[in-house]
């Protein structure tokens, strides 16, 4: 049987592509398995108060694991962590930085940081005197996430709702987002939340963020 040069090259390219994909998957799996996951008590002082410095250090460790650049702004006051008052930072918590938030232009750039197992508590953004209801889209840069919105509950979703939210969670339509994929809020003033089982760095594209419009379903959640 005659084999052309094109056939050989095509076959080699296919094998190479498969090797690259397999290597990427193995690398991602290795990152997930070696990412340090701290118990909840690690993030609280002896008197029960939240330890922001320990939390920030955990995020820096995640950045290094993902080979994510630690820009100077991430070493300053603009880099913030949120415990949300629930008392379960290992499960309900996040860090972030607002790269920009322009009221006049109505646009917003945000990076979301979630340690392995963390979720952003369920919330929505309502219209305020200064802004319309915030609209959002999310794209994982490193790691992957589940996003949840209103609508028909996804089969099996109950097993993935964290204990802190099983009684209050409204948004039960689930979508998994991998690096480079984009998910959006289904509509204005809709309940939503996200979770990163293995840790993630997520870019958010959105309209202007007015903190006065933030609402939570969890009775203890606050900023």
N, C-alpha and C positions, 0 to 999 in steps of 0.2 A: 504494500500500500504506500503510495507516494505522500510524503508529508511536506507541506510547503513551509518556507521560512516564516510566513505570517502566522501559520498555525502554531509553530513552536514558540514564537514571540508572544502570541496571545495566551498560550498556556502558561508561559513563564510569568506574564503579568498577572494572571489570575491567581497563581500560587503566591506571588509576592504580596498581592493585595490581601489574600487570605491570611498570610503570615502577619502582616501589619495589623489587621483587625484582631487576630488572636492575641498578638502581643499587647495591643491596647487594652483588650479585655482583661488579660492577665495582670497588667500594670494597675488597672482600676481596682481589680479584686485585691491585689496586694496592698494598695493604699487603704482600702476599706478595712482590711483585716489588721493593719498596723496602726490605724488611727486610734489615738488614745481616747478612751471613754471613761470619764470620771464619775464616781457615785455622786448623788445629789448633795450629800453632806460636805463634799469637798469645797463647794461654793459658798458655804456659810461659816461665819465665825462662831466661836464658843457661845456667844450671847444670842445666836440665832440670826444676826443681821447678815445681809448679803455682802459677799466679799468681791467687789468689782475688780480688784487687781488680779485675783486668782482666775476670775472669768476671762479677763482680757488675755492673760497668759495662755489659757487653753485655746483661745482663738488664734493667737500667734503660732502656737504649735500646729494647729490645723493649716494655717497659711503655709507653713514650711513643708508640711506633708503634701500639700497640693502644688507646691512650688509657685505660690501666688506672691507677687511682689508686695513687700510691706513698705508702702510709700510713706514719706514723712508725715503726711496728714493722718495716717493710721497710727502714728505714735503720739498724737496730740489729743486735745479735748474734743475734736470733731468725731473721733471714733468712740461710739457709745455702746453700752450694753444695757439690756432691759430684762429685768426679772419678773415684771408684770404683777408683783404682789401676790402671786399664787403660792410661792414657797417651794416650788419644784423646778428650779432652774434647769436641771438636767433634762427635764421633759418639756417645760414651758418657758422658753427664753430665746433670746437672739442677740446679735450685735449688728451694727450697721454704720454706715456713713452716708450722709446726704452730700453727694458730689455737687449738686446744685438744686435749688428750689425757688423758682421764679414766679412770683405772683402775677406780675404784669404780663409775662409771656405765657403763663399757664402751663409750665412744664417743670418736670422733676426728674432727677437722676439719682438713683439710690442703689447701694450694694447691700445685700442681705447676707448675713453670715449665720449659719446654723451648725452647731456641734452635732455629732452623731446622736440621734434620738430626739433632737429638739423639734419643737413646733412653735409657730407663731400662733398665739391664741386666736380663736375665732373672733372676727370683728367685721365692721363695715364702716364706710366713710359717708356721712350724710352731708347734705348741703348746709353751708353756714352763711353768715352775713358777708364773708369775704371770698367765698369760693363755692363752686358747684360741687356735686358729689364726685369725689375722686375716682378716676378710672385708672386701671392698672394692667400691666402685662409683665410677665416674668420669664427670664431665660437663665437656666443654670449654666454657669461657666465651668464649674468643677463639681463633681458629684452629681447627684440626681435628687429629685423631690417628688412628692405627691402634692398636688394642689386640689383643693376642695371648694365646690361652689354649690349654690342652690339648684334644685332640680330633682330628678328621679334618683333615689339612692343607688349607688353602685353595688351589685351583689357582693357580699362578703366584706363590705366596708366596716361593719361593726367591729370586726376583729382588729382593725387598724386604728380605730379612734382611741387616743390615749385615755387612761382612767380619769384624768382630770376633767375631760370633756364629754364623757359618755352620757351624762345626764342633761347637758345643756346644748350640745352640738346641733345646729340646724343644717349646715352645709354638708351634704353627704354624697354629692356627685364627685367622683374621684377621677383624676387624670394623672398619669405618671409622665414627668418631663425629664428627658435625658439631656446631657450637655448640648447646647445649640438649638434645642427645641424651645418653642415659645407657647405659653398659655396666657389667656386673658380673662379678666373678670367678665362674667356673663352679662352683667348689666349694672346700672347705677344703684347704689345703696343696697347691694346684695351682700349677704353674709359670706365670708370666705376665710380660709386658713391654709397653711401649708406645713409640711413635715419633711424632715430630712433623716431618714433612718440611718444613713451612713455618713452624714455630714455633707454640707454643700455651701457653695458660694454662688449667689444668685443676683443677677442684674435685674433691677426693676425699672421699667419705663412707665411714666405716669403723668397725669395732670398735677397741678399744684397741690401740695400737701398742706392742709390746715389741721393742726392737731385738735382744734376745737370740734371737729366733725367726727372724731373717732369714737366708736361705740363697741363694747364687748358683750358677748353672751355669758361668759363666766362671771358669776357674782363677785368674785374677788379681783378680777383682772383690772388693772389700771396702769397708767404711766405716770 
